[in-house]
Amino acid sequence: MATYDVIWVPKQGAARAANRDELAALLARDDGFVWVDVPEPDDDDRAMLADAFGLHPRVIDDCYERNHVARLHYYPGYVYLALHRPLPGAAGHVHYLEIDQIVGKHYLITTHGPRNPAVELAAMTTETREIAARLLAGRLTPEGPIALAYAVTSALTNAEERIVNTVAGEIGQLEQRVMAQADDDHPQQFLDELFTARHALLTVQTMATQSAEVFARVGRLMVDAPKADGRRIADLRDQYLRLERITRAQMEFLHGVTDFYRARTDTRMTIAAERLAVIAAVTLPVTAISSVMGMNVIVNADTHWGLLAVLLVVMIALSTWLLRWAHRQGWW
């Protein structure tokens, strides 16, 4: 059974949800455009993409396969985009939620997935459901498919920015704990928290950088697009560039917090190592003397008490001298 939803967006009047059997007739009209959203593509959807829209087989395959980077295919009459949105998961893992957009002259197609079983379908379709609700309520009146794709993509960048804002709040709390030395006794656990936050920021930065490059190329390829659409494409690239800069700046702040914490932890370890070295230096001569002379001085039947006393005095004096020398060196 087909799983796509159809919305007809006329040039004049309000948008409305359409029946799936209306798709062919709506595509033949020139007084508006069609938006088809496919939450989880199945075999019926593949037939719809091929028959109703005549898409290239490679484009259809890309809608069903996982794209690990942002991608762009340009064909006469339409453009294919593969974009991503991060979703924080369990144990610091960040899911890549993929949304593919096919933008034609009289239609916009959005597909989602493939979906990780750990991710709910509703989490993948958050942005398109919100845009559809605004569209059907009359709060959004796009002039054409590019304008609608602009709204969908802007929702993606807003979601990514909210994630950066959330992680920034967590980093602020981590920084307070570093300054208060609240986690000095649990360095491994605290470093895990620091690097988990870094991983989330790195994921957003990677998505933003790749998407900005995609829209830079879209702008170069669609030079004949109306000026309004050209401005929208340029603005989407600017949104991703801004997101990338904000994320990079937050990562630099996190690096500073991490470096400060690691430097303090490393200093403590160095001081501990120096003190252990002092202990070893003080005890080494005593150990050497006792090892060499012990069996010859302390004997069960004939202990050399005088020589033993001399050796003890020598060992105490030597240890005292080594302690004073180490103190003058500033080792303790």
Summary of the structure (lengths in Angstrom):
residues: 332
radius of gyration: 34.0
end to end distance: 77.2
largest distance: 117.6
contacts: 973
relative contact order: 0.08
helix: 63%
strand: 15%
